[in-house]
């Protein structure tokens, strides 16, 4: 095996190790491994349901692809001299940390109080792992695509999510940090934007 091949294998093992540790931490926090419904679907498209964030993918999976775009850009600016593999390991560490934080009672309760996610009780472990995988996919795309293409895809995802589910990454962050009643009403469908 060449030196580059060994390095790539080392980065991949480091990423898998971080994800495995995150999954174990989430299990230790009491997160369910899979949906309480007893089965795993590849896609669950009903946002306002108890099965949202419980299966492999859902509408919010796309926001994690954008996380990958953002982490690639931020780490390119902050750590441009690091090999891409090390930047990917750092991105996986950040995303895994977010998945753990996102599934604490503090953040779950914040989502339920400040957003329209009244039925949100946190992610299943399998959903969290797939969210991390979606971030890795976004990171890999950003590493290979021109900046303009990454921006176009990110904007298309945000606009599509706003249209289809009245939520997206920007609204999610806004409502978590500084909830606005007008946005909450629009998201619930009780008023126009």
C-alpha positions, 0 to 999 in steps of 0.5 A: 500500500502506498503512503497516500493509501495508508493515510486515507485508510488512517483518516477513514478509520479515525472517522469511523472511530469517532462515529462509533464513539458518538453512537455509544455516547448517544446510546449511553444518553438513553437515545433509542437505537432505532425508531420505537416503531420497531423498524427502520425505513430508508426515508421518512418524509412526514416532518410533524410525526413521532417518526421524524428523525428516527429512520435512516433519512428524512427531510433534515438529512439535506441540512446535514449535507449543507453542514458538510459544505460549511465545514469544508469551507470553514476548515479550508479557511482556518486550516488550509495547510492541513491535508483534506483527510485531517480536515474531514476528521475534524469535520466528523468530530464537529458533526458528531459533537453536534449530534450529541449536543442536539440530543441533550435534554436542553436542546430537545426542550429548546426545539420543542419550546421555540419551534413547531417541533412539538413532537420532537424527542431527539434522534434515534442513534441510526438517524444520528449516524446517517446525519453524520454520513450526510455531512461527510457526503457534503464535505466530499462534494464540496472538496470536488466541486467548484465553489459556485456549484456548492453554493447553488446546491446549498441554496437549492436545498434551502429553498426546496426545504422552505417550500416543501416543509416550511423549514430549512437550516437557516430557519432551524438555526434562527428559531433555535437561537432567536425564535420569531413568532411570525416565523413560527406561525408561517411554519405551522401554516397559520399565516403567510410569510 
